[in-house]
Amino acid sequence: MPPEVGLVQEEIRRRNLGTLLRHVHLDGSLSRAALAERMGLNRSTIMALTAELTAAGLVREEPPADTGRAGRPSLVVRPESNRLYVLAFDVAVDRLVAARVALGGIMLEREEAVRPRAGADLDRVVDVLARFGRRLYHSAPPGSVCVGIGASYCGMIRPGDGVVRFGPDMGWVDQAFGPELSRRLGLGLPVPVGNEAHLGALAEQQRGAGIGLGNLIYLHGDVGVGGGIIVGGKLLDGEGGYGCELGHMVVNPYNGRPCGCGSHGCLEAEVGERALLDAAGRPAEEWGRDAIRAVVDDADRGDPAAQEALRRIGDWLGIGVANLINLFNPAMVIFGGMLRDMYPGAAAQVRARIAANVLPVARERVRLRTSALGDDATLVGAAELGFRRLLADPLGVLARTHP
């Protein structure tokens, strides 16, 4: 057999191993028959692939529960969630989160701390996360294997090296977050970093409200607003990896509020944390998730100022969403982060803008939903980033990783 033929066959085998592992990682357990149907392979090939993954300790095979059918049932393939895990980190404007997440997406342990709003704070952020990460690593059962690390950050990330190019809310510019966290963790593993809203979009598509959808938009509210757009099943990331900055779409160019990016009237300036609190008449010293939820709670109890604030925010949010629907024709728009709390009280205005400003053929099938993963959407996305290397080359990555 010519060497190039062998190389092609090995690449096909590696890809099939990764695809099979990805299916059980995302869906938990699947029969051999279901895997054969999904992957378009015959059962003998599936049996050979599962045998390799089982021998490597990546999956296990078990008889199914009693199906009530005659004949020999197809074995069920499950991920080895007790053995393999990643460390996931999420850096939001107001909190730092770390978790140990098992193959299969099971959240095993987590650590969380408040992040003070005190400007550029790379050293403190890395110090807290490295301490959390080492604690989670050493608390894992003997023989378990950390197969990757992933981190989410609330800013613009340069693809490939984990450098935060711009984080306007905390003044981060060209901060080597990923390399520094990798160095201080001391586990010999790289730390890939993704934009929080991009990772949230992927998490909702894979494990949340958008499962099975090839076209969706995820809007993540924090102090500002981030966005992730899935088109044809893939994340739209732009030429340099800085695409989908939906919060900086200008919706109010003439008398808009100032934005942290230096512009005026950006979507995040008109619907972000401070916009809602100012509209509700809350003092400058009130901020954060609790302050947002207090306005939402007051609106639910009938407070006129809180209700009017949500209506005003909902109108600007509706303008932004209408523009996005006209541009991308998504099957779903998902509201995450603080927008998950705000959306129910603003939904009428958002829907009114869609009815008035979206082309009829584009709005007839779009659904509006709040995040199914809640505050963990970006953390789940970071975990999936950590699993990416393993799912691309299961046996190769495992061979290079030690308990």
N, C-alpha and C positions, 0 to 999 in steps of 0.2 A: 504494500500500500504506500503510495507517495506520501512524503511527510506533510505536504499541505492538506491532504485529505484527512489525515489524522488530527491535524490542528483544528480543522473545521468541525470534525466530529466531537472533539473535546470541548470546543466552544459551545456547540449545541447542547451537549450534556450539562455543562456548567449552567447555561441559561435555563434549561429545564429544571434543574435542581433548585435554582433560585425561584423560579416561577411557582413550583409546587410548594416550596416553603412559604412563599408570600401568601398563597391562598389559605393555608392553614393558620398562618400568623394573623391574617385579617378576619377569618371566619371561625376560628376556634377548633372545629373538627369537621372533617369531610370524609366521605367514603371514597375508596379507590375508584368506584364507578363514577362518582361525581367529579373527581379530579380528572379522570380520563375524558369525560365529556367536556369539561371546561378547557382543558389543554389541547384537545384534539389529538390525543395519543391513544394507542391501544393499551389494554390492561396489563399486558406483560411488560411494556415499557414503564408504566406507572409502578408496577410491582418492583422493578429493578431500581427505580429512583427512590422509592420509599425505603427499600432495603438499605441503600447507601446512607440516607439521612438518618435512619434508625440506628445503624451501626455507629454513626458519628455522634449520637446522642442529641440530635436536633428535633426528632419527632419520635412518637411511639405509635404502635398500631394495636388496636383493641377490637374485640368483637362488638358489634353494635348492640344496643338494647333490643329486646325481642320485637321484631317487626311484624310478627304474625303471618309472614309470607313463607311459602314452601321454598325449598332449595337452599343452597349455601349462600349466606349473606356476605356482602362485601365488607371487608375490614374497614374500620374507621381510623383515620390518621389524625393525630392531635399534636400540637406543639409541646415541646418539653419545657413547660413554663416554670418548673421548679429548679431548672438548672441554668438557663440562659437569660441574661437580662442586659439592659443598658442603663446608663445614668442619664437623666434628662434634667435640664436646667431652663428656667424661665425668668427672664429679667424684664419686669414691667416697671413703669414709672414709680409705683408705690409699693412694690413687694418683690421679694426674691424667693424663688421656689426651686427645690431640688427633689427628685424622686428616683427610686429604683423601680424600673418597669420591666416586667417579664416578657419573654417571647410570647406572643398572643395578645399583648397589649394590657396585661393585668398590672394595675398599680399596686406595688407591694408595700412600699414605705415612702414617706415624704417628709420633708423639712421645709419650713417657711419662716421668713423674717420680714419685718417692715423695712422698706427702703426709704430713708429720709430724702426729701427733695432738697438736696444741698449742692447741686451743680455737678460738674465732672467728678466722678467717684469711682473710677476704674479700680483703684487699689482696694477700696472697701468692698465693692461688689465681688471681685475675684476672691478676696480673703474669705468672705462669708460663704460663697458657693463652694470653694475648695474644701473648706471645713465640713460643710454638709456632705459633699461628695465622698470624702474619705470616710466619714462616719457611716454612710450608706454602704460603701464598698466593704468595710470591715464587718458590718452587721450581716452580710450575706452568708448563707449556710456554707459550710465547708464543701469544696468541690464544685460550687457554682462558678460560672464564668461571665465576666463582663465583656460583652462582644462589641461594645461601641458606646459613644457618648454623643449627645446632641444638645444644642442650646438655642433658645429663642431670645431675640433681643428686640426692643421697641425702637428700631431705627433702621437706617439703610446699611445693608451689609454687602461688602465686596465678596463676590462668589470665589470660593476656593481657599481663602486663607483666614476667614473669620474676623476680618478687620471691620469695625464699625466706622463707616465713612462719615455718617452724619446722624446724630441723635439729638434733634433740636430741643426736646423737652428737658434734657439734662446737660446739654452743652458738650456732648461727646463728638469729637472730630478726629478721624483717623486714629482710633484707639484699637490696639491689638488685643482685643478681648479673647478670641479663641485661642491664640498661641499662649497668652499669659495664663489662662485658666488651665490649659493642658499642662503647662510647666508646673504650676503649683499643685495640681492634683497628683502628679508624679506617677501616673499609671502606665505611661508609655503609649498612650492612645491620643490621636488627634481629637480636637473638639470642633467639629463643623458647626457653623452658626447660621441661622436663618432669620429673616424678618418675621416678627411675631404674626402679622396678619397673613403673610404667605403661608406660614406653617399652619395657622388656624384654618385657612381655606382647605388645605390638603387634609387636615385632621377631620374636618366636617364631611369632606367627600368620602373619606375612607372609613370613618367610624361614627359619624354623627348624622346630622339632619339631611345631608346630601348624598348618602350612600347610593351608588348606582347611577348618579347623574354625571354626564360629561361636560355640562356647561352650568356653572354657578358663580355667584359673586358673594364673597364674605366680607362684611364690614365690621371692623373691630374697634370699639370705642374704649379709649383710655383717657388720658388728659386730652389727647387729640383723637384722630380717627385714622386708622390704617385700613388697607384693603388687600384682598387676594382675589384673583380672577382665574377660574378654571375654564379653559376653552378646549373642546375636543378631548377632554380627559387629562390635559396637561396644564400646569401652572404657566400663566403668562408672566414672564419675568423681564422682558425687554432686552435691549442690546447689551447693557452693562450689568444686568441683574437688578436694576433699580426701578423696574416698572411697577405699575399698579399702586402708585402713591395717590390713592383715591381721595385721601384727606386734603390734598393740595389742589384738587380740582376747584377752580374759582366759580362760586355760585352767586356771589354778591359783589360785583366789581366796583360799584359806584360809591357805596357808603358802608362797605364791609368792615367787620371787626379786624384788628391787626392779628396776624398769625405769627407763630414762632419761627416760621421759615423766612420771614421778612416781607411777605406779601400781605394783601388784605382781602378779606371776603372768601378765604378758602373754606371748603366744607367743614374742616375740623374747627376752624375759628367760629363758625356759625352754629355748630351743633355739639361742640366739645364740652368738657366738664365746666369750664368757666362760663361759657355762653349760657348754659342751663341755670347755673347758680346765680348769675347776674340777672337773668330774666325773672327768676323767682324772688329777687330781692334779698338774697343771702349775703352776709358780710364776707369780705375778702379772706378773713381768717378761717372760713369754712371751706373745706375742699376734700377731695377723696371719695371713695366708693360709698362710705357711710353718708356723706352729705348728699350725694346723688340719690341714694335710696330714700333718704328723708324727704326729698322733694317729691319723689314718686309716691311715697306713702301718704304725704299730705294731699297730693292730687287725688288719690284713691278715696280719701276721707272727705273730699269736697272742697278743699281750700282753693279759692278762686285764683290767687296769684300763682300757685303751683300748677293748676290746670292750664292757665294761660301760657305759662312758661313752656310746658310740654307741647302745647299747640303751636307755639312759635318755632320751637326746635323742630317739631314734626314737619312744618312747612318747608324749612330749609333742607331737612333730610329728604323730604319727598322730591324736591327739585334735583338733588344729587342722584337719588335712586332712579328717577325718571330718565335722566341723561344716560345713566349706565345701562338701563334696559334698552333704550333706543340704540345704543352703541353695540351691545354684546348679545342681546336676545337670550338671556339666561333662562334656564328652567326654574331657578330658585335664587332668591336673595336672602342671605342669612345674616342676622344681626347678633353680634357677639360682644364680649366685654361689657362695658357699661351700657352700650346700646341695647343689650339684651334686657336690661332693667327698664330703660327708657321707652323702648318701642311700643309696648302695649298701650301706654298713655298717649302716644303720638301716632298710632296706626291709622286713625281716621284721616289725618292730614296727609300722611304718606300715600294712602290709597287714593285720596282726592287728587293729588298731584299726578299720580300715575294715570288716573282716568282722564285728566285734562291734557296731559302733556306727552303721553306715550302713544306711539302708533298702534292702532287697534290690533293689527296682526302680531305685534310684539308683546302686547300685554295679555293676550287671551289665554296663555298657558302658564305665565309666570306665577310662582308661589312665593309668598313672603313668610319666613319662619325665623324664630329665635334659635340660637345655638343649642343643639342637643347636648353638647359637651360642657356647656356653662363656662365657668372661669378656668377650667382645665383644657380648653381647646388648644391654646398655644403650647401648653406643656405636653399634651398628647402629640402635637405636631413635632415638638423637639425630640420626643422619644422615637417617632418614626424616622426622623433624620438620623438618629443614632443607629437604627436598625438597617439603614440603607446599604452599608457595605456588606453586611452579612447576607442580605437578601439578593445581592448581586453575585456573590461568590461564596456560598455557605461553607463548603469544605475548605476552601482556601483560607478564608478568614479564621475559621475555627482552628486550623492547623497553625496559624501564626499567633494565636491567643492562648494565654495560659491562665489557669485558675488562680 
